[in-house]
């Protein structure tokens, strides 16, 4: 088997698994969406990084004493159920901007196996359809309980909650207010703090 050292060596029409993904030896970040390779966007803009840092800084203190852990990309999230076939059965590996996992059984040395409890994607120009459609559908289908889409340019937060297997819009926040975190009762993020320095 030839060692894959460049994304250009991958066949865009081929179906890949996490077992394949683990053998690749290139620096570019990719996601595996239902067996198809998707190259990640170039390095995010500063506003994207500000929002990521702000949210992690707001959430981390609230997780003290809980089993929940917060991670920022790059962090492999394998959206699959554990099967006897292991890595060869996993066809979807995503890199959420931020994810919170409360079940320690889902964490291993390579990342997360199964749906995180809460995912936050920070939308970048040119990447909106991927986060609002492709990932929205994936996260809903695999049981991510809460999904936030944050748009730094618009200073907008859209919150969805998984109810009976389908995402229901819980709120859209585009001005100073308090934004409740449903999967962590009692945690409320201030809109101003999320968009500080943006």
Secondary structure, DSSP 8 states (H G I E B T S, - for coil): -----SGGGS-TTS---HHHHTT---SS-EEEETTEEEE--SS--HHHHHHHHHHHHHHHHHHTTSS-EEEESS--EE-S---TTGGGG---EE--SEEEE--GGGEETTEEES--SEEEEEE-TT-HHIIIIIHHHHHHHHT-SEEEEEETTTTEEEEEEEETTEEEEEEEE-SS-EEE-TTSTT-EEEHHHHTTT-
